[in-house]
Amino acid sequence: MTAPMSVVKEAPKAGSIRLRITGEIDMSTSDVVEAVIATALRHGAPPRMIIDLSAVWFIDAAGVQALLDGQRYARAHGVQLFIDQPTGIVLRTLTITGTLSALSDAHPATNRPLTDEGRGQRSWTIAPQQPVTAVPAMQGVSCA
């Protein structure tokens, strides 16, 4: 059974629209995300569209692709699409796949989203890459 997902269009602020997604963005819901983005764009979206991911607790490859496709579609309509407030596994997935920087509008020096909703104080921090150290082989242990 798929977990429920909802998208709420929040009242537009000056020059932007915010879509708040709740739930999971996966292969069973990614088409809904794309459809909502496309519908908002067809109804005359302002120059910026912000996708609030603060209540998304899971995202898979299909979900990441839906966000990237939505961003491409938005650009084709002259709209900048960015994500805001990814947390937990969503943040980790976007970081590992290398899509966080493409989907966020974080200023490189502060890593704070440059949104006009005044929510920049709720930014995220990505821990610096830790060096991977080799684990010495254990005698008598086989992986076969």
Backbone as CSV, one residue per row, in Angstrom:
resi,resn,N_x,N_y,N_z,CA_x,CA_y,CA_z,C_x,C_y,C_z
1,MET,0.835,-1.180,0.000,0.000,0.000,0.000,0.878,1.240,0.000
2,THR,0.561,2.189,-0.822,1.322,3.422,-0.928,0.861,4.409,0.131
3,ALA,1.836,5.070,0.744,1.513,6.099,1.725,0.860,7.276,1.011
4,PRO,-0.063,7.969,1.680,-0.717,9.103,1.045,0.258,10.248,0.812
5,MET,-0.008,11.001,-0.238,0.774,12.185,-0.536,-0.204,13.298,-0.851
6,SER,0.114,14.497,-0.411,-0.733,15.636,-0.742,0.141,16.809,-1.150
7,VAL,-0.437,17.682,-1.951,0.242,18.903,-2.373,-0.711,20.052,-2.110
8,VAL,-0.230,21.055,-1.384,-1.036,22.228,-1.075,-0.379,23.437,-1.723
9,LYS,-1.169,24.183,-2.468,-0.676,25.425,-3.065,-0.931,26.532,-2.060
10,GLU,0.158,27.095,-1.539,0.027,28.162,-0.555,-0.184,29.490,-1.270
11,ALA,-0.787,30.424,-0.568,-1.065,31.736,-1.150,0.215,32.347,-1.706
12,PRO,0.151,32.841,-2.929,1.356,33.401,-3.532,1.858,34.622,-2.778
13,LYS,3.168,34.691,-2.674,3.827,35.879,-2.132,4.277,36.697,-3.335
14,ALA,4.813,37.849,-3.084,5.266,38.713,-4.174,6.280,37.983,-5.046
15,GLY,5.889,37.688,-6.266,6.805,37.099,-7.230,7.076,35.618,-7.088
16,SER,6.341,34.919,-6.221,6.592,33.481,-6.082,5.315,32.724,-5.712
17,ILE,5.375,31.435,-5.927,4.308,30.521,-5.529,4.983,29.385,-4.764
18,ARG,4.335,28.864,-3.751,4.902,27.782,-2.946,3.949,26.591,-2.967
19,LEU,4.517,25.427,-3.317,3.773,24.174,-3.259,4.351,23.348,-2.120
20,ARG,3.514,22.977,-1.163,3.974,22.194,-0.010,3.537,20.748,-0.200
21,ILE,4.551,19.876,-0.308,4.274,18.453,-0.504,4.384,17.738,0.835
22,THR,3.441,16.852,1.107,3.454,16.038,2.314,3.396,14.571,1.909
23,GLY,4.242,13.745,2.530,4.212,12.307,2.268,5.443,11.819,1.543
24,GLU,5.234,10.898,0.619,6.325,10.288,-0.134,6.247,10.702,-1.598
25,ILE,7.416,10.931,-2.182,7.488,11.152,-3.628,8.238,9.955,-4.183
26,ASP,7.489,9.042,-4.764,8.103,7.821,-5.286,7.470,7.471,-6.627
27,MET,7.760,6.268,-7.106,7.272,5.900,-8.434,5.748,5.901,-8.537
28,SER,5.058,5.773,-7.421,3.595,5.772,-7.480,2.993,7.171,-7.349
29,THR,3.783,8.165,-6.952,3.250,9.519,-6.785,3.981,10.570,-7.621
30,SER,5.072,10.195,-8.260,5.877,11.178,-8.994,5.086,11.842,-10.121
31,ASP,4.191,11.096,-10.764,3.396,11.691,-11.837,2.447,12.761,-11.304
32,VAL,1.995,12.612,-10.065,1.134,13.623,-9.439,1.927,14.908,-9.221
33,VAL,3.163,14.774,-8.746,4.017,15.945,-8.526,4.220,16.686,-9.846
34,GLU,4.555,15.944,-10.890,4.753,16.570,-12.204,3.476,17.250,-12.691
35,ALA,2.333,16.604,-12.504,1.058,17.172,-12.955,0.713,18.451,-12.201
36,VAL,0.968,18.476,-10.895,0.674,19.668,-10.096,1.564,20.828,-10.535
37,ILE,2.842,20.542,-10.761,3.761,21.589,-11.224,3.299,22.117,-12.581
38,ALA,2.982,21.216,-13.497,2.539,21.620,-14.837,1.251,22.437,-14.777
39,THR,0.314,22.020,-13.936,-0.954,22.743,-13.805,-0.724,24.147,-13.266
40,ALA,0.116,24.261,-12.247,0.424,25.583,-11.684,1.066,26.482,-12.736
41,LEU,1.937,25.921,-13.552,2.597,26.708,-14.595,1.610,27.136,-15.679
42,ARG,0.686,26.269,-16.027,-0.298,26.605,-17.062,-1.269,27.690,-16.603
43,HIS,-1.417,27.843,-15.297,-2.327,28.862,-14.772,-1.600,30.152,-14.418
44,GLY,-0.471,30.397,-15.058,0.233,31.670,-14.892,0.992,31.805,-13.594
45,ALA,1.978,30.963,-13.397,2.801,31.035,-12.187,3.688,32.278,-12.217
46,PRO,3.979,32.850,-11.043,4.923,33.962,-10.971,6.333,33.487,-11.346
47,PRO,7.314,34.385,-11.348,8.661,34.021,-11.806,9.373,32.944,-10.989
48,ARG,8.924,32.696,-9.754,9.579,31.682,-8.914,8.548,30.707,-8.362
49,MET,8.899,29.414,-8.422,8.073,28.374,-7.818,8.942,27.648,-6.804
50,ILE,8.471,27.590,-5.569,9.223,26.947,-4.497,8.468,25.695,-4.070
51,ILE,9.169,24.568,-4.081,8.588,23.295,-3.666,9.069,23.014,-2.246
52,ASP,8.168,23.116,-1.281,8.489,22.901,0.132,8.484,21.400,0.416
53,LEU,9.653,20.868,0.765,9.795,19.432,1.031,9.910,19.119,2.525
54,SER,9.579,20.066,3.386,9.765,19.872,4.827,8.919,18.735,5.395
55,ALA,7.831,18.372,4.728,6.965,17.296,5.221,7.038,16.040,4.348
56,VAL,8.065,15.950,3.509,8.274,14.749,2.689,9.238,13.854,3.440
57,TRP,8.823,12.613,3.710,9.680,11.727,4.501,10.385,10.667,3.670
58,PHE,10.101,10.617,2.356,10.787,9.651,1.498,10.748,10.139,0.062
59,ILE,11.842,9.893,-0.654,11.891,10.173,-2.085,12.760,9.109,-2.735
60,ASP,12.328,8.613,-3.890,13.144,7.640,-4.615,13.600,8.271,-5.931
61,ALA,14.218,7.461,-6.798,14.752,7.977,-8.061,13.655,8.593,-8.930
62,ALA,12.472,7.993,-8.924,11.363,8.550,-9.706,10.952,9.918,-9.163
63,GLY,10.998,10.074,-7.849,10.674,11.356,-7.238,11.695,12.424,-7.571
64,VAL,12.974,12.054,-7.514,14.039,12.992,-7.883,13.861,13.403,-9.343
65,GLN,13.585,12.428,-10.202,13.391,12.724,-11.624,12.184,13.629,-11.839
66,ALA,11.121,13.435,-11.065,9.935,14.287,-11.186,10.278,15.738,-10.860
67,LEU,11.092,15.950,-9.823,11.499,17.311,-9.472,12.370,17.921,-10.564
68,LEU,13.301,17.133,-11.100,14.161,17.631,-12.180,13.344,17.929,-13.441
69,ASP,12.403,17.045,-13.773,11.537,17.285,-14.933,10.672,18.524,-14.710
70,GLY,10.164,18.676,-13.491,9.379,19.860,-13.162,10.193,21.128,-13.305
71,GLN,11.448,21.068,-12.884,12.320,22.231,-13.010,12.562,22.575,-14.490
72,ARG,12.807,21.558,-15.305,13.008,21.797,-16.744,11.747,22.396,-17.385
73,TYR,10.600,21.867,-17.016,9.333,22.368,-17.547,9.114,23.816,-17.105
74,ALA,9.438,24.104,-15.852,9.298,25.470,-15.341,10.203,26.430,-16.115
75,ARG,11.447,26.031,-16.324,12.376,26.887,-17.082,11.843,27.167,-18.485
76,ALA,11.236,26.163,-19.097,10.673,26.350,-20.438,9.548,27.385,-20.426
77,HIS,8.937,27.596,-19.260,7.876,28.594,-19.100,8.393,29.889,-18.467
78,GLY,9.708,30.019,-18.367,10.298,31.237,-17.816,10.190,31.353,-16.304
79,VAL,10.021,30.222,-15.629,9.866,30.207,-14.169,11.039,29.458,-13.548
80,GLN,11.579,30.006,-12.465,12.626,29.313,-11.710,11.954,28.423,-10.678
81,LEU,12.284,27.140,-10.666,11.730,26.203,-9.695,12.848,25.748,-8.777
82,PHE,12.606,25.877,-7.476,13.575,25.468,-6.472,12.880,24.678,-5.374
83,ILE,13.651,23.838,-4.697,13.133,23.140,-3.524,13.525,23.919,-2.279
84,ASP,12.808,23.671,-1.196,13.107,24.324,0.074,12.902,23.321,1.205
85,GLN,13.766,23.347,2.164,13.676,22.604,3.415,13.609,21.087,3.289
86,PRO,14.442,20.488,2.442,14.472,19.023,2.450,15.076,18.534,3.759
87,THR,14.551,17.451,4.301,15.046,16.940,5.577,15.334,15.451,5.478
88,GLY,16.056,14.937,6.444,16.275,13.503,6.598,16.713,12.786,5.346
89,ILE,15.997,11.725,5.028,16.354,10.875,3.898,16.218,11.623,2.580
90,VAL,15.320,12.592,2.514,15.158,13.380,1.289,16.425,14.188,1.027
91,LEU,16.911,14.862,2.061,18.152,15.630,1.931,19.308,14.717,1.554
92,ARG,19.382,13.582,2.202,20.470,12.631,1.920,20.385,12.115,0.482
93,THR,19.203,11.761,0.030,19.025,11.259,-1.335,19.418,12.313,-2.364
94,LEU,18.979,13.547,-2.152,19.317,14.616,-3.092,20.813,14.914,-3.084
95,THR,21.439,14.783,-1.920,22.881,15.009,-1.825,23.645,13.903,-2.538
96,ILE,23.294,12.658,-2.255,23.991,11.511,-2.848,23.847,11.503,-4.368
97,THR,22.678,11.863,-4.862,22.457,11.843,-6.308,23.030,13.071,-7.010
98,GLY,23.531,14.015,-6.238,24.122,15.213,-6.831,23.103,16.201,-7.363
99,THR,21.857,16.079,-6.939,20.811,16.958,-7.453,20.431,18.084,-6.494
100,LEU,20.950,18.064,-5.280,20.596,19.097,-4.306,20.956,20.483,-4.822
101,SER,22.174,20.647,-5.317,22.595,21.974,-5.769,21.816,22.411,-7.007
102,ALA,21.435,21.477,-7.859,20.671,21.835,-9.058,19.253,22.275,-8.713
103,LEU,18.696,21.717,-7.643,17.312,22.008,-7.284,17.156,23.087,-6.220
104,SER,18.232,23.448,-5.544,18.118,24.463,-4.494,18.715,25.762,-4.989
105,ASP,18.300,26.835,-4.368,18.873,28.134,-4.709,19.677,28.667,-3.535
106,ALA,20.330,27.741,-2.835,21.119,28.123,-1.671,22.330,28.935,-2.102
107,HIS,22.608,29.958,-1.351,23.806,30.752,-1.595,24.999,29.915,-1.174
108,PRO,26.018,29.750,-2.028,27.128,28.848,-1.722,27.860,29.166,-0.419
109,ALA,27.949,30.440,-0.045,28.713,30.798,1.151,27.961,30.489,2.440
110,THR,26.646,30.633,2.430,25.874,30.460,3.661,25.033,29.199,3.663
111,ASN,24.809,28.634,2.500,23.938,27.473,2.339,22.527,27.756,2.848
112,ARG,22.101,29.007,2.733,20.747,29.392,3.132,19.906,29.643,1.885
113,PRO,18.717,29.098,1.842,17.860,29.340,0.685,17.550,30.822,0.547
114,LEU,17.562,31.299,-0.667,17.303,32.704,-0.925,15.836,32.907,-1.285
115,THR,14.941,32.441,-0.444,13.519,32.578,-0.729,13.042,33.933,-0.250
116,ASP,11.992,34.410,-0.858,11.456,35.703,-0.455,10.341,35.549,0.575
117,GLU,10.150,34.370,1.108,9.145,34.160,2.146,9.710,34.373,3.542
118,GLY,10.986,34.743,3.642,11.574,34.960,4.950,11.837,33.681,5.703
119,ARG,11.942,32.558,4.997,12.151,31.294,5.680,13.605,30.862,5.595
120,GLY,14.479,31.753,5.144,15.889,31.424,5.009,16.535,31.018,6.322
121,GLN,15.983,31.464,7.443,16.549,31.093,8.729,16.381,29.610,9.009
122,ARG,15.534,28.928,8.279,15.330,27.489,8.460,16.064,26.730,7.368
123,SER,17.322,27.007,7.239,18.087,26.359,6.184,18.659,25.047,6.678
124,TRP,19.302,24.333,5.803,19.910,23.070,6.146,21.412,23.189,6.011
125,THR,22.107,22.319,6.663,23.557,22.286,6.575,23.969,20.901,6.137
126,ILE,24.845,20.863,5.176,25.359,19.587,4.709,26.721,19.384,5.346
127,ALA,26.878,18.286,6.058,28.155,18.009,6.717,29.238,17.823,5.664
128,PRO,30.447,18.327,5.947,31.531,18.122,4.988,31.808,16.640,4.814
129,GLN,32.289,16.296,3.653,32.611,14.900,3.365,33.668,14.406,4.344
130,GLN,33.422,13.296,4.961,34.385,12.691,5.870,35.238,11.708,5.080
131,PRO,36.551,11.700,5.327,37.379,10.737,4.603,36.997,9.313,4.989
132,VAL,37.029,8.449,4.022,36.719,7.044,4.260,38.016,6.332,4.584
133,THR,38.025,5.637,5.697,39.232,4.906,6.073,39.011,3.427,5.841
134,ALA,40.062,2.769,5.444,39.974,1.335,5.184,39.861,0.581,6.498
135,VAL,39.076,-0.454,6.491,38.942,-1.315,7.660,39.896,-2.482,7.467
136,PRO,40.761,-2.735,8.449,41.697,-3.847,8.280,40.954,-5.173,8.145
137,ALA,41.494,-6.036,7.331,40.879,-7.351,7.118,40.880,-8.139,8.415
138,MET,39.797,-8.854,8.629,39.707,-9.675,9.834,40.129,-11.090,9.477
139,GLN,41.032,-11.626,10.246,41.514,-12.974,9.967,40.432,-13.987,10.303
140,GLY,40.306,-14.972,9.448,39.353,-16.038,9.689,37.934,-15.712,9.266
141,VAL,37.704,-14.523,8.705,36.367,-14.135,8.276,36.312,-14.200,6.760
142,SER,35.314,-14.867,6.245,35.169,-15.019,4.801,33.859,-14.396,4.353
143,CYS,33.882,-13.797,3.190,32.667,-13.193,2.638,31.998,-14.097,1.617
144,ALA,32.475,-15.300,1.490,31.933,-16.198,0.461,30.624,-16.790,0.873
